[in-house]
Amino acid sequence: MKYVYEMPAAMLQTPSLQGTVERFYYDTETYDTPESKPLKKGAYIYLPYGYTPDKQYNVLYLLHGGGVNEDWWFKMFPDTVTILDNMIEQKVCEPCLIVTPTYYRGEGLDNDAEYVTEHFCLELRRDLIPAVESKYSTYAGGNVSDENLVATRRHRAIAGLSLGSMTTYRAGFYNNFDLFSWYGPFSGCCGPNGDRANEVVRIQNTLKDADAKGLCLDYMLCCNGDKDIAFPEHDEIMKNAAASCPQLVTGKNYDFFTIPGGVHDMKAWQLHLYHALQVFFK
């Protein structure tokens, strides 16, 4: 894949074949101890043009950043849908489903960002993925048992921006590696006050444990702009991880895409998504 530093104009034109974005709801809970509270949550799903239950689709779980919600990718920035439609119509990527949930759980429950991003792993595994993949046509084939979700992990990706990038590492990579084989952390890993050395150790341990279980990493595409506030920690962590993890092979199953002059904004994040979808599910 050849990286570009501006979204190609062809991706922003009005597509002739347009997908749809649906709202759906699912039941979950806070999973707090000692008392867990029930929650009803909403998310959006992008269905490519021509979506049919007769075909199986790969699925990307795509996360927003801090202080916003599941509206971010498709409702606040509807040009994201235009980009996806054009990518699929112009055969830049294969048709896939894209789910945009929120890791937030409601007023008064979300003050600790580190806790929320890690704790989302429970809702993601037990409730969100089963709700999506029992309703829509994925490679799980409607069988959302834990065993089958693990068996179909190579047809499932997770990515996110900023705090959603932290969630990609924490809820996806560290805690649910057996459910995902493709990762797109956009703009950050541990946050400005995080322990960078500890994140490297967590990456090492996750990949070592996966090796022992026979679980491969198909691709991790880290993305950032070199003027992004999250760049220094993300860059340092992944340079040290790549140097110390034999499972990360640049150009084969790992890369770190950097936008010269890129900052912490939607222009960069849409470009990261554009690149990620060209390596996911290949």
C-alpha positions, 0 to 999 in steps of 0.5 A: 500500500502506498501512503498518502497525506491528503484524502484523495479527491475521488473519495469525497465526491458523491458516490453513485452506490451509497450504503446506509447507516442504521441505529441499533440498540442492545442490552448490557450492564456496567459490570462494576463490582460489587453492584452491576447496573443494567444499561440499554445502549445504542450504536450505529452500523454502516451497511455497504451498498448491496448488503445482503444477509446471503453474504458474510461480511468482515466487521470493524468496530470503530471507536470515537474519542473522549467527550463525544459519543457513538454519533461521532464518525457517521452523524457528526461527520457524515463525509465519513460515509461518503469516503466509505462508499467511494472506497468500496465503489472504487474497489479500494477496499472490500465491502465490510460492516462498520460498527460505531459504539460508545465505551461511555456508560452514562452520567456519573460512571465515566470520570476515570478514563483509564478505567472506562477504556479498560473496562469496556472489554467486558461489554464488548465481548459479552454484549456488543459483539454478540448483539451485532453478529447475531443481527447482521451477517458476519462470518460468525454466521449468527453463532455468537458463542464464545468459541465461535467468535474466537474461531472467526477472529480473523474477520473482525477488527477494532480501531479508534481515535484518541481515547478510542485508540486507548480503548483499542489497546485496552479493551481490544488488544490486551483483553480480547486479543482472541476476538480480533486479529486486526488493530487500528490505534489512531492517536495514542496508546496510554495518554499523556500521564500513562506509564510508557514502559508498562505499555510496552510490557503489556504489548510484549505479554499480549503477543507472547501469550497469543503465540502460546495459544496459536493466535496470530496478529494479522495486522496492527496499523498505528497512525498519528500525525507528528504534530499530534499531542498524542504522537510522542508517547505513541511513537516511543511506545511502539518503537520500543515494542517493535524493537522487542517483539519478534511478532511485530514485523514492519510491512508484514503485520505491523506499521506506524503511519505518520502524517507530516504536520498532522494534528489531533483532528478528524482530517487525520483520523479519516485518513487513518481509517482510509489506510487501515481499510486497505490492509484490514481483512487482506 
